[in-house]
Amino acid sequence: MPDIMPTDPTRLKFGIGQALPRNEDHLLLQGRGSYTDDLQLPGQVWCVMVRSPYAHGVLRGIDTAAAREVPGVIGVFTAQNLAAEDYGCFRCALPLEGLNNVERPALAIDKVRFVGDPIAFVIADTKEAARHGAEAVIPDIDPLPAVTEASAAAAADAPQLYDDVPGNQVLDFHFGDRDKVAFAGASTTVRLEMRNNRIVVCAMEPRSAIAEYDPASSRYTLHVGCQGVFGLRNQIAKDLLKVPVEKVRILTGHVGGSFGMKSSAYPEYLCLLHAAKLLRRPVKWTDERSGSFLSDAHGRDHEVVGELALDAQGHFLAVRLTSFANMGGYLANVGPLMGTMGFLRNVQSNYSTPLVEISTRCLMTNTTPISAYRGAGRPEGNYFMERLIEAAALQTGIDAIELRRRNHIRPDQMPFTGAAGTQYDSGEFTALLERAMAEADWDGYAARKAASEAKGMLRGRGVGNFLECTAPPSKEMGGIRFEADGGVTIITGTLDYGQGHWTPFAQVLHQQLGIPFERIRLLQGDSDQLIAGGGTGGSKSLMASGAAIIEASAIVVEKARHAAANLLEASETDIEFEPHAAGGPRLSIAGTDRGVGLLELAARLRAANGAAPGEAESLDVQHIFNEAPMAFPNGCHIVELEIDPETGVVSIDRYTTVNDFGTLVNPLLVQGQAHGGVVQGIGQALMERTSYSEDGQLLSGSYSDYALPRASDVPSIGFASHAVPARTNPLGAKGCGEAGCAGSLPAVMNAVVDALSARGIHHIDMPATPEAIWHALHPQAA
């Protein structure tokens, strides 16, 4: 891989390795961001969805007469209206062998399968009129018994959601050789039942969209917050509208969070596009928070039995996960991913466990569909392994830190092929663990524990030693466009929904070409401008877009040397490029002072428009980075917390992280990403509880019932880097977006269990709410 770092990394103020604030922050802090709901188009009308109040039932009919009489209502639409257009259905995009890929129509036709299932939509002149119209729609639904737990859906007498899905099971996934993954010869076998609790995503910005249709060109436009306009355009055009991709344009401005939830199309988008075409007017929809709780894809929700086999010396022989995975009422785009390939690739973590077996039954239930949520199987796999290691330490008497050391993959084993077939390229796992212990003042813990006990508090310490497999970077655009005003635009198919891509991408381009940092712009949210794009997800954006920018920069230099040779009347071999010359990026004839600035050359070419013989038409580049292997960010989180035994309240006192994210292009942004993931992990571990009633009503359907972590719940989070650059991409980056969750789930829960172990409690499931902890401490009161 090329060495893109300068000889002295500190000499470039805006180069790789500098902690620069995000370019867009001044816009957002001044309220000048442009989110989907900020858009108001001429002639715009409003849409409000009508949702099922029942979790399960036969849809006999829908009375829309009263709704049509509401002043301002333009139309009321049901599945019968959409059926005439032969639209496609929503289905899982994963090529999993044996998957019963049940299809979902945009609006329920014969049955409703979860509370919030869309059954109709109302279009009106105003949002208020549309809401009143939606409230006047009367569905005729015969309620049926509901099932909300995946394990319960597998029971012989469970309510059946689909006639063609026997036993509610859409996939029976298995990986591993049952004969080889045998625990009979193990010295110790550890078994834990663990719950990966369901999460409501709670992005700051609710989903919103505006659809337009141009009858002259028969072209659709959808303004929508998403994670990648190129991929979303393909899904909507090919799978749903069944039109050529050039007939669809996706536009995305600022996005207020997604975490996987906004990565694919939803039924509302097809409804809006249908109405826009029919009415020849822009149609807008913005969800309310109560609707988001029901209709946004949820995350996690797995019931898991984990087993770990060890020999007499404490070496791991095999790990096995046997799981029920809840899919919800419909299969989401990647619904089965987390409990299958997500578990498989990540449960091994940074340990040289030779054998892995994963058995997961994916089942339909009368709940909101499950899809990707920050990490999508990565935090879960690490959580299961780290909890098993702690249980193994208790059972064998071998210190848990020592168990980790004995089983770490060593640097001299790299590249290392894991049991799932993944090939680790780099990492110093034991050294990183040792540094984390030093940063956390490991030896001073005894005194802090004694001080807590003196106050009547239970103190615990937890370790989360994690490794996650990122998504492999797919084809990604690296566009570089020299603008008439002297600016330079990066065009990419990844999409920033809060990460701050503009700044690190500009740092890579500045490093490569010396373009003044303040002149660099980013274009990412217009599908018409893209020739490829893998979107943002799986912690791969910098690896994909960064590599694309590096390769595109090399093409710019090649074109510039050719053009400069013609301009300066010299041989191309004599043209030297100096990206960080005193006056800016410059091309010169070797050994002389004759040359031309890169930006001046771009301007001359634009003016000449390619008229001069032999000159390039421009320095603009539209390049596609092919692909790269996945990377393996890793690290160690160490948590200390106190539990009040009288109330069950948990207070996190100290939080330390040491991370190997490879090359840090912008350490400030990396630290922010890590902090965000940590806080989300704390939320899942301690407070976020998605609860359903027996008949499938969401009991935790608002912020009065569903607890998110607040600033007062989060301590100062220590961050240190132990970087071992990846060898599989030119930046040496490993990704960081989801790693905070991967370390925090096991670290927090191991600390909780460590604190409770003084009272003989050696496992508790997430979320460890005060109520759950209090009942664990006072079982006689249950």
C-alpha positions, 0 to 999 in steps of 0.5 A, a space after each residue: 500500500 502507498 505511504 500517504 503520510 508526510 515525513 512529518 505528520 505535524 507539518 500539514 495543518 489540514 492533513 491526515 492526523 490533525 484534529 480539525 472541527 467539522 466543516 458543517 458545524 457552524 451551519 448546524 449550530 446556527 440553525 442553517 442546516 437543511 433537513 428534509 422537513 425544512 423543505 417546502 416545495 411550491 404546490 406541496 400537499 401533505 400525507 399522513 399514514 393510517 396505521 393498524 391499532 392491532 398487532 394481528 388481525 384480518 383486514 376485512 375492509 377500510 371505510 374511507 367515506 368520512 375521511 373524504 368529507 374532511 375539509 382539505 382532504 384531496 384523496 384517501 388511498 388503500 392497497 387496492 389503489 396501489 394494486 393497479 400500478 403493479 408495484 413491487 414488494 419489500 423483501 430481504 436483500 440477503 442471499 441466505 440459503 434456505 430463506 423464506 423471503 416473504 414479501 411485504 406490500 406497501 400497504 397491508 392487504 389481507 392481514 395486519 401484522 404489527 401495531 403501526 402496520 400502514 393500511 392507508 394514507 390520506 393526502 390533504 392541502 395541509 398537515 392538519 387536514 391530513 391528520 384529521 382525515 386519517 383519524 376519520 378512516 375506519 378500518 374493519 379488523 378482526 383481531 387475532 391472537 398475537 405473539 411478540 417473542 421469537 421463542 414463543 413464535 416457535 411454539 407449536 400452538 403459536 399464532 401463525 402470521 403467514 399461511 406459507 411460513 410454517 411455524 413462523 420460521 423464515 430461516 434456520 441458519 447453521 454454520 459449523 461442523 456439529 461433530 467437530 464442535 463437540 464439547 465432550 472432550 473439554 476440561 470446562 464447558 461454560 453455558 449462559 442464557 443471554 438476552 440481546 434486548 430490542 432497541 427503538 432507534 430514536 434518531 434525532 430526526 424523524 423520518 421525512 420525505 417529499 416526492 415529486 413527479 415530472 410527467 414530461 420526463 416521467 421522472 420521480 424525485 424523492 427528497 429523503 434522509 438516508 444512508 446512501 442515495 445511489 443504493 436507495 435509488 436502485 432499490 426504489 427504481 428496480 424493486 418497487 417502482 419497476 422503472 429504469 434507474 435513470 427515471 428516479 432521483 434521490 436527493 438527501 440534505 443533512 440527516 439527523 442520525 440513522 444508525 442503520 435505520 434509514 438505510 433502505 426504503 420504507 412503505 411510506 416512500 412508495 405511497 408518496 411517489 404514487 400520490 405525486 404521480 397521480 396528483 402531479 404535485 409534490 407530496 410531503 410526509 414527516 413522521 411524528 415521534 409516536 409514529 417513529 416508535 412504531 414504524 421505524 425498524 427496531 434493532 437487536 432482539 435475540 434470545 441466545 444460549 452461549 457455550 464456551 469450551 476450554 481445555 485444562 490450561 484455559 485455552 478456548 476450544 470452541 464457542 457455540 451460539 444457539 439463538 432465536 432471532 426476532 424478525 418482527 411482522 415483516 422481513 426488513 432489508 437485512 433483518 436476518 443479518 445480525 443473528 446469522 452472519 453478524 454473530 458468526 463473524 464477530 463472536 470470535 473477537 480477537 481470540 484464537 478460538 479454532 471452532 465456531 458454531 452458530 445456530 439461529 432460528 429467524 422467526 416472524 412475530 407481531 412486532 415492528 420489523 427488525 433491521 440494522 442498528 449500530 453495529 448490526 451483530 458486531 456488538 452482540 457477538 463481542 458481548 456474548 464472548 466477553 460474558 462467556 469469558 467472565 463466566 469461564 473465569 468464575 468456573 475455572 478459577 483462572 483470572 479473566 484477564 489471564 484468560 484473555 491473554 492466553 487466547 489472544 491472536 498474537 501479532 506473529 500469527 498475522 495474517 490470521 484466518 478465523 473460524 468464520 473464514 475472515 482473515 485478520 491482517 493486523 492487531 496487537 491485542 495483548 499490548 492494547 489490553 495491557 495499555 488499557 489496564 494502565 490507563 484505567 489505573 487497574 492496580 488502584 481499584 482495590 482502594 476505590 472498591 473499599 471506599 465504595 463499600 464504606 458508603 454502602 455501595 456495591 462497586 464493580 469493574 468490567 472489561 470489554 475487550 472487543 474486535 469487530 469485522 467491518 462491512 467490506 468496502 464495495 465499489 465507491 465513487 471518487 469524483 474530483 471536480 474543479 469548479 469555476 470559482 476555484 473551489 474543488 468538489 469531492 463527489 462520493 457515494 457514501 453519505 454523512 448522517 452525522 459523522 462529519 465526512 466533509 472534514 476527513 475527506 477534505 483532509 485526505 484530498 489536501 494531503 494528496 493534492 495540496 488543494 487549500 482546505 477551505 476550498 474543498 467541498 463535498 457532494 454526496 446526496 444527489 444520485 444524479 451525480 453518482 456513477 457508483 456508491 456503497 452508502 454509509 454503513 458497517 464502519 467502512 466509509 473512510 476506507 471506501 471513500 478515502 481510498 477512492 479519493 487517493 486513487 482519483 487524486 493519482 489520476 488528477 496528477 497524471 492528467 495534470 502532468 500531461 497538460 502541464 507538459 503541453 503548456 510548458 512545452 516540456 517532456 511529461 517525464 520532466 514534470 514534477 508535482 509538488 502538492 505542498 509548495 509554498 504557493 500551493 500545489 504546483 507542477 514544474 519542469 525539473 531543475 527549473 523555476 518554470 511551472 504552473 499552479 494546479 488550480 491555475 492549470 485547471 482554470 486554463 483548461 476550462 477556459 480553453 475547453 480542450 481546444 489546444 492540441 494535446 491538452 486534456 479537456 479538464 482535470 476532473 475525474 470520475 473514478 470508481 474504487 473497486 473494493 477492499 477487504 473488511 477491516 478489524 477495529 478493536 480495543 478495550 473498554 474498562 468500566 467502574 461503576 457503583 450500584 446502590 443496593 437499596 434502589 438498584 440505581 447504577 452510576 458509572 464512575 470511570 470509563 476508559 477506552 484504548 482503541 486500534 482504529 488504524 490510521 486516524 485521519 481526524 482524531 477529534 471526529 474519531 473520538 466523537 464517534 467512539 463516544 457516541 457508540 459508548 453512550 448508545 451501548 450504555 443505553 442498551 445495557 442499563 435502560 432501553 427496554 422495549 416492552 410489548 403487551 400480550 396482545 402486541 401493544 407497544 407499552 414503551 412507545 414514548 419517552 415517558 416510557 422508554 429511557 434514553 441516556 442523558 448527560 447526567 448518566 454518562 461519565 467522562 470517557 477516556 480515549 487513547 489510541 493504540 494504532 496498528 494501521 490496516 494493511 488492506 487499504 491505502 489509508 491504513 484505516 480500520 473504521 470506528 463508527 460502531 466500535 463504541 457499542 462493541 466495547 461498551 455492552 460487555 464492559 458495562 454489563 461485566 461491571 454490573 455483574 462484578 458488582 452484584 457478584 458480592 451478593 452471589 449474582 453472576 448474571 443479569 440480562 440487559 437492560 439492567 434497570 434499577 427495577 431489574 437489579 433491585 429484584 435480583 438483589 431482593 428475590 424474596 420480594 418478587 
